[in-house]
Amino acid sequence: MAKKKTLIPHVQRRPKAAAPEPGRPENVLHPLADSAKPSMREAYARGELQMIDGLCLIDIGGGLRGMFAAGVLDGFLDLGILAGLCIGVSAGSANLATYLALQPQRCYTYYHDYAFRQEYASMHNFVSKHSFFDFDYIYSTLTNSDGEYPIDYEQMMATPARMISVATNALTGRPAYFDKDRIRQDDYAVFKASCSVPFLCTTNTVAGIPYADGTVSDPIPIDKALELGAKKIVILASRDLQPLKDQPSAEIMRQAAVFTRYGREYPAITQALARRNQVHNRSLETVRRLEKEGRALVIYPQDTYSVHALGGSQRQLEHLYEEGKRSGLQILEFLGLDEIVEV
């Protein structure tokens, strides 16, 4: 059972490890090798992972740039840090699920290896299935208990942190917040819904209701974190958060609603997209205020290594992951953690 800590804990310092060789990060295992999981589970059983009450992690996604957050989260596991509340948007929901499943480097394998398969993401998918990302392949074929690299569902549910996945109701345009208790083994519809980028992907249904990407309606769910009692909030972003000045043209949104099949079927999504920048900017104002109060920290890459939401080379992704692990160390000063647990 993980120890529960209120802010701010002090634990034993971990010796600094030697830098890994260039290329794949240290101790990356073949997807079918399960030897990393028992060591993390043993650390969890020994109480060496610090469950920090009052700490919230928000991962706002970013497509393939989510590799940066994967590095940050793996670094947190290396430090023995577990947040009491996790809120994921889009790809961030799957990142955080793997974090709570205590499976370091699992997301690395998805971004670095699987994402380059045609079945995972391709124009072939878009033409044949009307969805650039095949979420059935990603969150069923690969992720299920009989998949190529399953998520440890039992551990994810047993880890006593609360996890929320954000999606957008395609019929109303309003955000939906799915608790991890809504997730069933081998039924990861919540992740599919949270990642379904409008126009690029089809909607995905949860309990018969179609949903689109959570970034459409709540791109930075800071208000939800505060509503749920977060005292300290760490936001994982794929790039520096800045105000968005260029609102989508009302005429463009009107044409999308009229002339595209997606827009005709889900006009509430085009309306939500039209006001998305305003929602983003209001949330960002709250983030900036909390930063000044010492209650929020935004961790983002100083260099994206030319990785973008839909593409990048494997070498570029390796650099982004490694930067994530380095950048995640900012949490120590933010939380006043002057020492590190050895896991």
C-alpha positions as CSV (number, residue, x, y, z in Angstrom):
1,M,0.0,0.0,0.0
2,A,1.4,3.4,-0.9
3,K,2.0,5.8,1.9
4,K,-0.2,8.8,2.0
5,K,1.5,12.1,2.5
6,T,0.2,15.5,2.9
7,L,2.2,18.3,1.5
8,I,5.2,18.5,2.1
9,P,7.0,15.1,2.6
10,H,10.7,14.5,3.3
11,V,12.1,11.1,2.3
12,Q,15.5,9.5,1.7
13,R,17.7,10.8,-1.0
14,R,18.3,8.6,-4.0
15,P,21.9,8.3,-5.4
16,K,22.3,10.0,-8.7
17,A,22.4,7.5,-11.5
18,A,24.8,7.5,-14.4
19,A,23.6,9.2,-17.6
20,P,22.2,6.6,-20.1
21,E,23.9,6.1,-23.4
22,P,22.4,8.1,-26.3
23,G,19.4,6.5,-28.0
24,R,16.7,4.6,-26.1
25,P,16.5,5.5,-22.4
26,E,18.1,3.4,-19.8
27,N,16.3,0.1,-18.9
28,V,13.8,0.3,-21.7
29,L,12.4,-3.3,-22.0
30,H,10.9,-5.2,-24.8
31,P,7.1,-4.7,-24.6
32,L,6.6,-8.3,-23.6
33,A,9.2,-8.2,-20.9
34,D,7.4,-7.8,-17.6
35,S,10.4,-7.6,-15.2
36,A,10.1,-3.8,-14.7
37,K,6.6,-4.1,-13.3
38,P,7.4,-6.3,-10.3
39,S,10.1,-3.9,-9.0
40,M,7.7,-1.0,-9.1
41,R,5.0,-3.1,-7.5
42,E,7.4,-4.2,-4.8
43,A,8.3,-0.6,-4.1
44,Y,4.6,0.2,-3.9
45,A,4.0,-2.7,-1.5
46,R,6.9,-1.5,0.7
47,G,5.3,1.9,0.9
48,E,8.2,3.6,-1.0
49,L,5.9,5.5,-3.4
50,Q,4.7,8.7,-1.8
51,M,1.0,9.3,-2.3
52,I,0.8,13.0,-1.9
53,D,-2.6,14.2,-0.9
54,G,-3.4,17.7,-2.3
55,L,-1.2,17.2,-5.3
56,C,-2.9,17.2,-8.7
57,L,-1.3,16.3,-12.0
58,I,-3.0,17.6,-15.2
59,D,-1.7,16.2,-18.5
60,I,-3.3,18.2,-21.3
61,G,-2.1,15.9,-24.1
62,G,-0.6,16.9,-27.4
63,G,-0.5,14.0,-29.8
64,L,3.0,12.6,-30.3
65,R,4.4,15.4,-28.2
66,G,2.8,13.5,-25.3
67,M,6.2,11.7,-25.2
68,F,7.5,14.6,-23.2
69,A,4.8,14.0,-20.5
70,A,5.6,10.3,-20.6
71,G,9.2,11.2,-19.7
72,V,8.0,13.5,-16.9
73,L,5.7,10.8,-15.4
74,D,8.3,8.1,-15.6
75,G,10.6,10.5,-13.8
76,F,8.0,10.9,-11.1
77,L,7.8,7.2,-10.6
78,D,11.6,7.1,-10.4
79,L,11.4,9.6,-7.6
80,G,8.6,7.6,-5.9
81,I,6.0,10.4,-6.3
82,L,2.3,9.6,-6.8
83,A,-0.2,12.4,-7.0
84,G,-3.5,12.0,-5.2
85,L,-5.4,13.4,-8.1
86,C,-4.8,13.0,-11.9
87,I,-6.7,14.7,-14.6
88,G,-6.0,13.7,-18.2
89,V,-7.1,15.3,-21.5
90,S,-6.8,13.6,-24.8
91,A,-3.6,11.5,-24.9
92,G,-2.9,12.8,-21.4
93,S,-5.6,10.5,-20.1
94,A,-3.8,7.4,-21.3
95,N,-0.4,8.7,-20.0
96,L,-1.8,9.1,-16.5
97,A,-3.5,5.7,-16.6
98,T,-0.1,4.1,-17.3
99,Y,1.4,6.2,-14.5
100,L,-1.2,4.9,-12.0
101,A,-0.7,1.4,-13.4
102,L,3.0,1.8,-12.3
103,Q,4.3,0.8,-15.8
104,P,7.3,3.0,-16.5
105,Q,8.3,3.2,-20.1
106,R,5.1,1.7,-21.4
107,C,4.0,5.0,-23.0
108,Y,7.5,5.4,-24.4
109,T,7.0,2.2,-26.4
110,Y,3.7,3.4,-27.7
111,Y,5.0,6.7,-28.9
112,H,8.4,5.5,-30.0
113,D,7.5,2.2,-31.7
114,Y,3.8,1.6,-32.2
115,A,2.9,5.1,-33.4
116,F,4.9,4.4,-36.6
117,R,2.7,1.5,-37.6
118,Q,0.1,2.1,-40.3
119,E,-2.6,0.6,-38.1
120,Y,-1.9,3.1,-35.3
121,A,-2.0,6.4,-37.3
122,S,-2.0,7.0,-41.0
123,M,-3.8,8.5,-43.9
124,H,-4.8,5.0,-44.8
125,N,-6.8,4.9,-41.6
126,F,-8.3,8.3,-42.4
127,V,-9.4,7.2,-45.9
128,S,-10.7,3.7,-44.9
129,K,-12.0,4.4,-41.4
130,H,-12.5,8.2,-41.4
131,S,-10.1,8.4,-38.4
132,F,-6.4,9.2,-38.6
133,F,-5.8,7.4,-35.3
134,D,-7.3,3.9,-35.0
135,F,-8.3,3.9,-31.4
136,D,-9.6,0.4,-31.5
137,Y,-6.1,-0.7,-32.5
138,I,-4.5,1.5,-29.8
139,Y,-6.8,1.0,-26.9
140,S,-8.1,-2.5,-27.6
141,T,-5.7,-4.5,-29.8
142,L,-2.6,-3.2,-28.1
143,T,-3.9,-2.3,-24.6
144,N,-6.3,-5.2,-23.7
145,S,-5.2,-8.0,-21.4
146,D,-4.4,-10.2,-24.4
147,G,-2.8,-7.3,-26.3
148,E,0.8,-6.7,-27.3
149,Y,1.5,-4.4,-24.3
150,P,-1.5,-4.5,-21.9
151,I,-2.1,-1.9,-19.3
152,D,-2.1,-3.3,-15.8
153,Y,-5.7,-2.7,-15.1
154,E,-5.7,-4.2,-11.7
155,Q,-2.8,-2.0,-10.5
156,M,-4.3,1.1,-12.1
157,M,-7.5,0.5,-10.1
158,A,-5.7,-0.4,-6.9
159,T,-3.6,2.7,-6.8
160,P,-5.6,4.9,-4.5
161,A,-5.3,8.1,-6.6
162,R,-8.3,9.5,-8.2
163,M,-8.1,9.8,-12.0
164,I,-10.4,11.9,-14.2
165,S,-10.5,11.7,-18.1
166,V,-11.9,14.7,-19.9
167,A,-14.0,14.3,-23.1
168,T,-16.5,16.5,-24.9
169,N,-20.1,15.5,-25.3
170,A,-20.6,15.7,-29.1
171,L,-24.3,16.3,-28.7
172,T,-24.0,19.3,-26.3
173,G,-20.5,20.5,-26.7
174,R,-20.0,20.4,-23.0
175,P,-17.1,18.7,-21.1
176,A,-17.6,15.3,-19.5
177,Y,-15.4,14.1,-16.6
178,F,-15.1,10.3,-16.4
179,D,-13.8,8.9,-13.1
180,K,-11.6,5.8,-13.4
181,D,-14.4,3.8,-11.8
182,R,-16.2,4.1,-15.1
183,I,-13.4,2.1,-16.8
184,R,-13.7,-1.7,-17.1
185,Q,-11.0,-4.2,-18.0
186,D,-10.6,-4.4,-21.8
187,D,-13.1,-1.6,-22.3
188,Y,-11.2,1.6,-22.6
189,A,-13.9,3.6,-24.4
190,V,-13.2,6.5,-22.1
191,F,-9.6,6.9,-23.4
192,K,-10.9,6.6,-27.0
193,A,-13.5,9.3,-26.4
194,S,-11.0,11.7,-24.7
195,C,-8.6,11.5,-27.7
196,S,-11.1,11.8,-30.6
197,V,-9.9,15.0,-32.3
198,P,-12.8,16.5,-34.3
199,F,-12.7,16.2,-38.1
200,L,-9.4,14.2,-37.9
201,C,-11.1,11.3,-36.1
202,T,-14.6,10.0,-35.7
203,T,-16.3,10.3,-32.3
204,N,-16.3,7.4,-29.9
205,T,-19.2,6.4,-27.7
206,V,-19.4,5.8,-24.0
207,A,-22.7,4.4,-22.8
208,G,-24.2,5.1,-26.2
209,I,-23.3,8.8,-26.2
210,P,-20.8,10.1,-28.8
211,Y,-17.8,12.1,-27.5
212,A,-14.9,14.1,-29.0
213,D,-11.5,15.2,-27.7
214,G,-11.6,16.8,-24.2
215,T,-9.5,19.7,-25.4
216,V,-12.5,21.0,-27.4
217,S,-14.4,22.0,-24.3
218,D,-11.9,22.0,-21.4
219,P,-8.3,22.3,-22.7
220,I,-6.8,23.1,-19.3
221,P,-9.1,21.7,-16.6
222,I,-7.7,23.8,-13.8
223,D,-11.1,24.7,-12.5
224,K,-12.0,21.0,-12.2
225,A,-8.8,20.4,-10.2
226,L,-9.7,23.2,-7.8
227,E,-13.3,21.9,-7.5
228,L,-11.9,18.5,-6.5
229,G,-9.8,20.0,-3.7
230,A,-6.3,20.3,-5.3
231,K,-3.8,22.3,-3.2
232,K,-0.8,22.1,-5.5
233,I,-1.2,21.6,-9.3
234,V,1.4,20.4,-11.8
235,I,0.4,20.9,-15.5
236,L,2.2,18.8,-18.1
237,A,2.0,20.7,-21.4
238,S,3.5,19.8,-24.8
239,R,4.6,23.5,-25.3
240,D,4.6,26.8,-23.4
241,L,1.1,27.9,-22.5
242,Q,0.3,31.2,-24.1
243,P,-3.0,33.1,-24.6
244,L,-4.7,32.2,-27.9
245,K,-5.5,35.4,-29.8
246,D,-6.8,34.2,-33.1
247,Q,-10.4,33.0,-32.6
248,P,-11.7,30.5,-35.2
249,S,-13.6,32.5,-37.8
250,A,-17.4,32.3,-37.2
251,E,-17.7,31.9,-41.0
252,I,-15.3,29.0,-41.1
253,M,-17.2,27.2,-38.3
254,R,-20.5,27.9,-40.1
255,Q,-19.1,26.4,-43.3
256,A,-17.7,23.4,-41.3
257,A,-21.2,22.8,-39.8
258,V,-22.8,23.0,-43.2
259,F,-20.4,21.4,-45.7
260,T,-18.7,18.7,-43.7
261,R,-20.3,15.4,-42.7
262,Y,-18.8,15.8,-39.2
263,G,-20.1,19.3,-38.8
264,R,-23.6,18.4,-39.9
265,E,-23.7,15.5,-37.6
266,Y,-22.2,17.3,-34.6
267,P,-22.9,21.1,-34.8
268,A,-22.4,21.4,-31.0
269,I,-18.7,20.5,-31.6
270,T,-18.2,23.3,-34.1
271,Q,-19.8,25.7,-31.7
272,A,-17.5,24.5,-28.9
273,L,-14.5,24.9,-31.2
274,A,-15.6,28.5,-31.9
275,R,-15.4,29.4,-28.2
276,R,-12.4,27.1,-27.3
277,N,-9.8,29.9,-27.3
278,Q,-11.9,31.9,-24.8
279,V,-12.1,28.9,-22.6
280,H,-8.4,28.3,-22.9
281,N,-7.6,31.9,-22.0
282,R,-9.8,32.0,-19.0
283,S,-8.2,28.8,-17.7
284,L,-4.8,30.2,-18.4
285,E,-5.5,33.3,-16.3
286,T,-6.3,31.0,-13.4
287,V,-3.1,29.1,-13.9
288,R,-1.0,32.3,-13.9
289,R,-2.7,33.5,-10.7
290,L,-1.9,30.2,-9.0
291,E,1.6,30.3,-10.3
292,K,2.1,33.6,-8.5
293,E,0.7,32.1,-5.3
294,G,3.1,29.1,-5.6
295,R,0.2,26.7,-6.1
296,A,0.7,25.8,-9.8
297,L,3.7,24.7,-11.9
298,V,3.6,24.3,-15.7
299,I,6.2,21.8,-17.0
300,Y,6.8,22.0,-20.7
301,P,9.7,21.3,-23.1
302,Q,12.2,24.1,-23.8
303,D,12.8,22.3,-27.2
304,T,10.3,20.1,-28.9
305,Y,13.0,18.7,-31.3
306,S,10.7,19.3,-34.2
307,V,8.2,16.8,-32.9
308,H,4.6,17.8,-33.6
309,A,1.2,16.4,-32.8
310,L,1.1,14.0,-35.7
311,G,4.7,13.2,-36.4
312,G,8.4,13.2,-35.6
313,S,11.3,10.8,-36.0
314,Q,12.1,8.2,-33.4
315,R,15.4,10.0,-32.5
316,Q,13.5,13.2,-32.0
317,L,11.1,11.4,-29.7
318,E,13.9,10.0,-27.7
319,H,15.3,13.5,-27.1
320,L,11.8,14.7,-26.1
321,Y,11.4,11.8,-23.6
322,E,14.8,12.5,-22.0
323,E,14.0,16.2,-21.7
324,G,10.8,15.2,-20.0
325,K,12.6,13.2,-17.4
326,R,15.0,16.1,-16.7
327,S,12.2,18.7,-16.6
328,G,10.2,16.7,-14.1
329,L,12.8,17.4,-11.5
330,Q,11.2,20.8,-11.1
331,I,8.6,19.2,-8.9
332,L,11.1,18.7,-6.1
333,E,11.5,22.5,-5.5
334,F,7.8,23.1,-6.2
335,L,6.8,20.7,-3.4
336,G,9.6,21.4,-1.1
337,L,10.9,17.9,-1.5
338,D,14.5,18.3,-0.4
339,E,15.1,14.6,-0.5
340,I,14.2,11.8,-2.9
341,V,12.9,8.3,-2.1
342,E,14.9,5.4,-3.6
343,V,12.7,3.1,-5.7
